[in-house]
Amino acid sequence: MAILVIAEHDNQSIKAATLNTVSAAAKLGGDVHVLVAGAGCAAAADAAAKVAGVARVRVCDAPQYEAQTAENVAELVKGLAGGYSHVLAPATPAGKNMLPRVAALLDVAQISDIVAVESADTFVRPIYAGNALATVKSADAIKLITVRTTAFDAAEAGGNAAPVEAVAAAADLGVTALVGREIVKSARPELGAAKVIVSGGRGLGSGDNYHKLLEPLADKLGAALGASRAAVDAGYVPNDYQVGQTGKIVAPQLYIAVGISGAIQHLAGMKDSKVIVAINKDPEAPIFQVADYGLVGDLFQVVPELTGAL
């Protein structure tokens, strides 16, 4: 039994989500192969070969994969899937965009957002915004799975030397083209992989307050900045800051929630954090139900005092 993991990469390096997905694949008990599809992606393939637990890297280097559009990558994966019992991808925007297309092409059911592997055909996934866990069993010959990366430890990124082999490119479908890409540049850690996150909600009152109060605290802690959907919808910060069911799923070592009431949709995105600190003036706020440490107080007074004490 061999398992195929679809790597996320920038043609030069492997993204962290791939390391978590390799760990999930290793729990299935077979040889783990990693597919690197890109253009000029030899460096990314070499990086994948060094990941602990990887038995083989399959690299498809062709111009039509430069932008890694979901349609072209799905066509490639469809052709390779017959040699595998499982195909795994991270449950990131890229994985969620690509793998359902493969499932449709192969006429099999996708198992989405798994958080545990019970056996080769049985998996656990959250439902109802994470308030319940469903154990699902698949009878499909090829099991297509997206992995909630925060539920699995990252595989070691070095020390291995898996063989690298080239695979032939699939047809360029030509149905989509990348017109442009706007990338937010920040000196702070990337939200999905940060060990410390400072997150703000509607209680901050305005975007100016968000930046004035939270940025100094995040700088002191070396933290990424996040936000609730209410703060994003109010225009305090861009939507790539959003943590929650319809935003990013995070599980840092420390999550500080400032002025966030704790709607169920937000809790679904951060309740697996190792330590949760909540600051809110409402003692009945739902965020305190999941917080390890809660401080009831005026955030406009508490946050500057906390920042000053660090």
C-alpha positions as CSV (number, residue, x, y, z in Angstrom):
1,M,0.0,0.0,0.0
2,A,1.4,3.4,-1.0
3,I,0.1,6.8,-0.1
4,L,0.5,9.9,-2.2
5,V,0.8,13.3,-0.5
6,I,0.3,16.4,-2.7
7,A,3.0,18.9,-1.7
8,E,2.3,22.6,-1.3
9,H,5.3,24.6,-2.3
10,D,6.6,27.8,-4.0
11,N,8.9,26.0,-6.4
12,Q,11.8,26.6,-4.0
13,S,10.7,25.2,-0.7
14,I,8.0,23.0,0.9
15,K,5.3,24.7,2.9
16,A,4.8,23.8,6.5
17,A,1.3,22.3,5.8
18,T,2.9,19.5,3.8
19,L,5.0,18.4,6.8
20,N,1.8,17.9,8.9
21,T,0.2,16.0,6.0
22,V,3.2,13.7,5.7
23,S,2.7,12.9,9.4
24,A,-0.9,12.0,8.9
25,A,0.0,9.9,5.9
26,A,2.6,8.0,8.0
27,K,-0.2,6.8,10.3
28,L,-1.7,4.9,7.5
29,G,1.1,2.4,7.5
30,G,2.3,2.4,3.9
31,D,5.1,4.0,1.9
32,V,4.6,7.7,1.7
33,H,5.3,9.3,-1.7
34,V,5.2,13.1,-2.2
35,L,4.2,14.7,-5.5
36,V,5.8,18.0,-6.3
37,A,4.1,19.6,-9.4
38,G,5.6,22.9,-10.5
39,A,7.9,24.7,-12.9
40,G,11.6,25.0,-12.0
41,C,10.7,23.1,-8.8
42,A,13.9,21.0,-8.4
43,A,14.7,22.8,-5.1
44,A,11.3,22.0,-3.7
45,A,11.6,18.4,-4.7
46,D,15.0,18.1,-3.0
47,A,13.5,19.7,0.1
48,A,10.6,17.1,0.0
49,A,13.2,14.3,-0.3
50,K,14.7,15.3,3.1
51,V,11.4,15.1,5.0
52,A,11.4,12.3,7.5
53,G,9.1,9.4,6.6
54,V,9.0,10.1,2.8
55,A,9.9,7.0,0.8
56,R,9.9,8.6,-2.7
57,V,9.4,12.0,-4.3
58,R,7.7,12.2,-7.6
59,V,8.3,15.5,-9.4
60,C,6.5,16.9,-12.4
61,D,8.3,19.9,-13.8
62,A,6.4,21.5,-16.6
63,P,5.3,25.0,-17.6
64,Q,1.6,24.4,-17.1
65,Y,2.2,23.8,-13.4
66,E,4.0,27.1,-12.7
67,A,0.9,28.7,-11.2
68,Q,-0.3,25.3,-9.8
69,T,-3.8,25.9,-10.9
70,A,-6.3,23.4,-9.4
71,E,-7.6,22.2,-12.8
72,N,-4.2,21.2,-14.2
73,V,-2.9,19.7,-10.9
74,A,-6.1,17.7,-10.5
75,E,-5.7,16.3,-14.0
76,L,-2.2,15.2,-13.1
77,V,-3.2,13.7,-9.8
78,K,-6.1,11.8,-11.5
79,G,-3.6,10.0,-13.7
80,L,-1.4,9.1,-10.8
81,A,-4.0,8.1,-8.3
82,G,-4.5,4.6,-9.7
83,G,-1.2,3.5,-8.2
84,Y,-2.2,4.5,-4.6
85,S,-4.6,3.5,-1.9
86,H,-4.8,7.0,-0.5
87,V,-4.2,10.5,-1.8
88,L,-3.8,13.2,0.8
89,A,-3.6,17.0,0.6
90,P,-3.5,19.7,3.3
91,A,-7.0,21.2,4.1
92,T,-5.7,24.6,3.0
93,P,-7.3,26.8,0.3
94,A,-5.1,25.1,-2.3
95,G,-6.0,21.6,-1.1
96,K,-9.6,22.3,-0.8
97,N,-9.7,23.7,-4.3
98,M,-7.8,20.9,-6.0
99,L,-8.7,17.6,-4.3
100,P,-12.5,17.7,-4.7
101,R,-11.9,18.0,-8.5
102,V,-9.9,14.7,-8.4
103,A,-12.7,13.1,-6.4
104,A,-15.2,14.1,-9.0
105,L,-13.0,12.9,-11.8
106,L,-12.5,9.5,-10.1
107,D,-16.1,9.3,-8.9
108,V,-15.2,8.6,-5.3
109,A,-16.2,10.4,-2.0
110,Q,-13.7,12.8,-0.5
111,I,-13.1,12.6,3.3
112,S,-12.5,16.2,4.4
113,D,-10.6,17.8,7.2
114,I,-9.5,14.7,9.1
115,V,-8.1,15.2,12.6
116,A,-7.2,11.5,13.4
117,V,-6.5,8.3,11.6
118,E,-8.2,5.2,13.2
119,S,-7.1,2.7,10.5
120,A,-6.5,2.6,6.8
121,D,-10.2,3.1,6.1
122,T,-11.5,4.9,9.2
123,F,-10.9,8.5,10.0
124,V,-12.2,11.2,12.5
125,R,-13.3,14.6,11.3
126,P,-15.0,17.5,13.0
127,I,-18.6,18.4,12.3
128,Y,-21.0,21.1,13.6
129,A,-18.2,23.8,13.7
130,G,-16.0,21.4,15.7
131,N,-18.6,20.7,18.4
132,A,-18.8,17.0,17.5
133,L,-16.4,14.5,16.0
134,A,-17.6,12.0,13.3
135,T,-15.9,8.7,12.7
136,V,-16.2,7.8,9.1
137,K,-15.3,4.6,7.2
138,S,-14.7,4.6,3.5
139,A,-15.1,1.6,1.2
140,D,-13.7,3.4,-1.9
141,A,-10.7,1.7,-3.5
142,I,-8.9,5.1,-3.6
143,K,-9.4,7.3,-0.6
144,L,-9.1,11.0,-1.1
145,I,-8.4,12.9,2.1
146,T,-7.8,16.5,3.2
147,V,-5.9,16.9,6.5
148,R,-6.5,19.5,9.2
149,T,-2.8,20.3,9.6
150,T,-3.2,21.6,13.2
151,A,-4.2,18.1,14.3
152,F,-0.9,16.5,13.4
153,D,2.7,17.2,14.4
154,A,5.0,18.3,11.6
155,A,7.4,15.7,10.2
156,E,11.0,16.5,10.6
157,A,12.2,18.6,7.6
158,G,15.7,17.1,7.4
159,G,17.8,14.0,7.7
160,N,16.1,11.9,5.0
161,A,17.3,11.2,1.5
162,A,14.4,9.8,-0.4
163,P,14.9,9.0,-4.1
164,V,13.5,11.6,-6.6
165,E,11.9,10.5,-9.9
166,A,10.4,12.5,-12.7
167,V,6.8,11.8,-13.9
168,A,5.3,12.8,-17.2
169,A,3.1,15.9,-17.3
170,A,-0.6,15.6,-18.0
171,A,-2.3,17.6,-20.6
172,D,-2.5,21.4,-20.2
173,L,-6.3,21.9,-20.0
174,G,-6.0,25.6,-20.6
175,V,-9.2,26.4,-18.8
176,T,-7.7,28.9,-16.3
177,A,-4.8,31.2,-16.2
178,L,-3.2,33.1,-13.3
179,V,-3.7,36.8,-14.0
180,G,-2.0,38.1,-10.8
181,R,-1.2,37.4,-7.2
182,E,-1.3,39.8,-4.4
183,I,0.8,38.7,-1.5
184,V,0.7,40.4,1.9
185,K,4.2,41.0,3.1
186,S,4.8,41.1,6.8
187,A,7.8,40.9,9.2
188,R,5.6,38.9,11.6
189,P,5.1,35.1,11.4
190,E,2.6,33.7,9.0
191,L,-0.7,33.3,10.8
192,G,-1.3,29.6,10.1
193,A,2.1,28.5,11.3
194,A,2.7,31.0,14.2
195,K,3.5,29.7,17.7
196,V,2.0,32.8,19.3
197,I,-1.1,34.7,18.0
198,V,-2.6,37.9,19.2
199,S,-6.1,38.2,17.9
200,G,-8.6,41.1,18.2
201,G,-12.4,41.4,17.9
202,R,-15.1,43.9,17.6
203,G,-14.5,45.0,21.2
204,L,-11.6,47.0,19.9
205,G,-14.0,49.5,18.3
206,S,-12.0,50.5,15.3
207,G,-9.1,49.6,13.0
208,D,-7.0,52.3,14.5
209,N,-7.5,50.8,18.0
210,Y,-6.7,47.4,16.7
211,H,-3.3,48.5,15.3
212,K,-2.5,50.8,18.2
213,L,-3.2,48.3,20.9
214,L,-2.3,44.9,19.4
215,E,0.7,45.6,17.2
216,P,3.0,46.6,20.2
217,L,1.9,43.5,22.1
218,A,2.5,41.2,19.1
219,D,5.9,42.8,18.5
220,K,6.9,42.1,22.1
221,L,5.8,38.4,21.8
222,G,7.0,37.9,18.3
223,A,3.5,36.9,17.5
224,A,1.3,36.8,14.4
225,L,-1.9,39.0,14.3
226,G,-5.3,37.5,13.9
227,A,-8.9,38.7,14.1
228,S,-12.5,37.5,14.5
229,R,-14.9,37.6,11.6
230,A,-16.7,40.5,13.2
231,A,-13.5,42.6,13.2
232,V,-12.8,41.7,9.6
233,D,-16.4,42.5,8.5
234,A,-16.1,45.8,10.3
235,G,-13.0,46.6,8.2
236,Y,-10.5,46.7,11.0
237,V,-8.1,44.4,9.2
238,P,-8.0,42.5,5.8
239,N,-9.7,39.1,5.6
240,D,-6.5,37.2,5.6
241,Y,-6.3,37.9,9.3
242,Q,-9.5,36.0,10.0
243,V,-9.4,33.1,12.4
244,G,-12.4,30.8,12.5
245,Q,-14.6,28.4,10.7
246,T,-14.6,30.5,7.6
247,G,-11.1,31.8,8.1
248,K,-7.9,30.1,9.2
249,I,-7.7,27.1,11.6
250,V,-4.8,27.7,14.0
251,A,-3.4,25.8,17.0
252,P,-0.5,27.9,18.3
253,Q,1.3,27.4,21.6
254,L,-0.3,30.7,22.9
255,Y,-3.5,32.4,21.6
256,I,-4.4,35.8,23.1
257,A,-8.0,36.8,22.4
258,V,-8.6,40.5,22.9
259,G,-12.2,41.9,22.8
260,I,-13.4,38.7,21.2
261,S,-16.8,37.4,22.6
262,G,-16.2,33.8,21.3
263,A,-18.8,33.0,18.8
264,I,-18.9,29.3,17.9
265,Q,-17.5,30.0,14.5
266,H,-14.4,31.7,15.9
267,L,-13.9,29.0,18.6
268,A,-13.9,26.4,15.8
269,G,-10.8,28.0,14.4
270,M,-8.7,28.3,17.6
271,K,-9.9,26.1,20.4
272,D,-7.1,23.6,19.8
273,S,-4.5,26.2,20.9
274,K,-2.3,24.9,23.7
275,V,-2.9,27.9,26.0
276,I,-5.7,30.4,25.4
277,V,-5.8,33.8,27.2
278,A,-9.0,35.9,26.9
279,I,-9.4,39.6,27.7
280,N,-12.9,40.8,27.7
281,K,-15.1,43.1,29.8
282,D,-18.1,40.8,29.7
283,P,-17.7,38.0,32.3
284,E,-20.3,36.0,30.5
285,A,-18.5,36.0,27.1
286,P,-18.4,32.5,25.6
287,I,-14.6,32.8,25.0
288,F,-14.0,32.3,28.8
289,Q,-15.5,28.7,28.4
290,V,-12.4,27.6,26.4
291,A,-9.8,30.0,27.9
292,D,-7.1,28.7,30.2
293,Y,-6.6,32.2,31.6
294,G,-9.3,34.8,31.6
295,L,-9.1,38.5,32.5
296,V,-12.3,40.4,32.9
297,G,-11.5,44.1,32.4
298,D,-11.3,47.1,30.0
299,L,-9.0,46.0,27.2
300,F,-8.0,49.7,26.6
301,Q,-6.4,49.6,30.1
302,V,-5.3,46.0,30.3
303,V,-3.6,45.6,27.0
304,P,-1.2,48.6,27.4
305,E,-0.4,47.4,30.9
306,L,0.3,43.9,29.7
307,T,2.5,45.2,26.8
308,G,4.4,47.4,29.3
309,A,5.0,44.5,31.6
310,L,6.7,42.4,28.9
